[in-house]
Amino acid sequence: VHQCHDTDLIKVGAGATACIDGNQAAAHVAYALSDIAFIYPITPSSPMGEMVDEWAAQGLINCYGQKLSVTEMQSEAGAAGALHCAL
């Protein structure tokens, strides 16, 4: 099962439980609490960026009632610089 197909986990109701790995847990929290994301896929954290990118493409809404803006960068330095400028 590809982790990106677990997008329904972000919409579960109160009291629901699921077994997920650390990358998936971090991606859920980051998506829910962010306005913008700059991703640079690199193993072993690639699933986080892939999940966030797929959720945004599906139009999932975060805690602020908006879709996350996701930009894939070409280097780690580019991602770090873009995030710094976004703050």
Contacts in CASP RR format, 6 or more apart in sequence:
PFRMAT RR
TARGET T0000
AUTHOR 0000-0000-0000
METHOD contacts of the structure
MODEL  1
VHQCHDTDLIKVGAGATACIDGNQAAAHVAYALSDIAFIYPITPSSPMGE
MVDEWAAQGLINCYGQKLSVTEMQSEAGAAGALHCAL
3 21 0 8 1.000
3 23 0 8 1.000
3 24 0 8 1.000
3 47 0 8 1.000
3 50 0 8 1.000
3 51 0 8 1.000
4 47 0 8 1.000
4 50 0 8 1.000
4 51 0 8 1.000
4 54 0 8 1.000
6 18 0 8 1.000
6 20 0 8 1.000
6 24 0 8 1.000
6 51 0 8 1.000
7 51 0 8 1.000
7 54 0 8 1.000
7 55 0 8 1.000
7 58 0 8 1.000
7 60 0 8 1.000
9 18 0 8 1.000
9 20 0 8 1.000
9 24 0 8 1.000
9 28 0 8 1.000
10 28 0 8 1.000
10 31 0 8 1.000
10 32 0 8 1.000
10 55 0 8 1.000
10 60 0 8 1.000
11 60 0 8 1.000
12 18 0 8 1.000
20 28 0 8 1.000
23 44 0 8 1.000
23 45 0 8 1.000
23 47 0 8 1.000
23 48 0 8 1.000
23 51 0 8 1.000
24 47 0 8 1.000
24 48 0 8 1.000
24 51 0 8 1.000
26 48 0 8 1.000
27 47 0 8 1.000
27 48 0 8 1.000
27 49 0 8 1.000
27 51 0 8 1.000
27 52 0 8 1.000
30 37 0 8 1.000
30 48 0 8 1.000
30 52 0 8 1.000
31 37 0 8 1.000
31 51 0 8 1.000
31 52 0 8 1.000
31 55 0 8 1.000
31 56 0 8 1.000
31 60 0 8 1.000
31 62 0 8 1.000
31 68 0 8 1.000
32 62 0 8 1.000
32 63 0 8 1.000
33 62 0 8 1.000
33 63 0 8 1.000
34 62 0 8 1.000
34 68 0 8 1.000
35 62 0 8 1.000
35 64 0 8 1.000
35 66 0 8 1.000
35 68 0 8 1.000
35 69 0 8 1.000
36 68 0 8 1.000
36 69 0 8 1.000
36 70 0 8 1.000
36 71 0 8 1.000
36 86 0 8 1.000
37 49 0 8 1.000
37 52 0 8 1.000
37 56 0 8 1.000
37 68 0 8 1.000
37 69 0 8 1.000
37 70 0 8 1.000
37 71 0 8 1.000
38 70 0 8 1.000
38 71 0 8 1.000
38 72 0 8 1.000
38 73 0 8 1.000
38 78 0 8 1.000
38 79 0 8 1.000
38 81 0 8 1.000
38 82 0 8 1.000
38 83 0 8 1.000
38 86 0 8 1.000
39 48 0 8 1.000
39 49 0 8 1.000
39 52 0 8 1.000
39 53 0 8 1.000
39 70 0 8 1.000
39 71 0 8 1.000
39 72 0 8 1.000
39 73 0 8 1.000
39 79 0 8 1.000
40 72 0 8 1.000
40 73 0 8 1.000
40 74 0 8 1.000
40 75 0 8 1.000
40 76 0 8 1.000
40 78 0 8 1.000
40 79 0 8 1.000
41 49 0 8 1.000
41 50 0 8 1.000
41 72 0 8 1.000
42 76 0 8 1.000
49 70 0 8 1.000
52 68 0 8 1.000
52 70 0 8 1.000
53 70 0 8 1.000
53 72 0 8 1.000
55 68 0 8 1.000
56 67 0 8 1.000
56 68 0 8 1.000
56 69 0 8 1.000
56 70 0 8 1.000
59 67 0 8 1.000
60 67 0 8 1.000
60 68 0 8 1.000
61 67 0 8 1.000
62 68 0 8 1.000
71 82 0 8 1.000
73 79 0 8 1.000
73 82 0 8 1.000
END
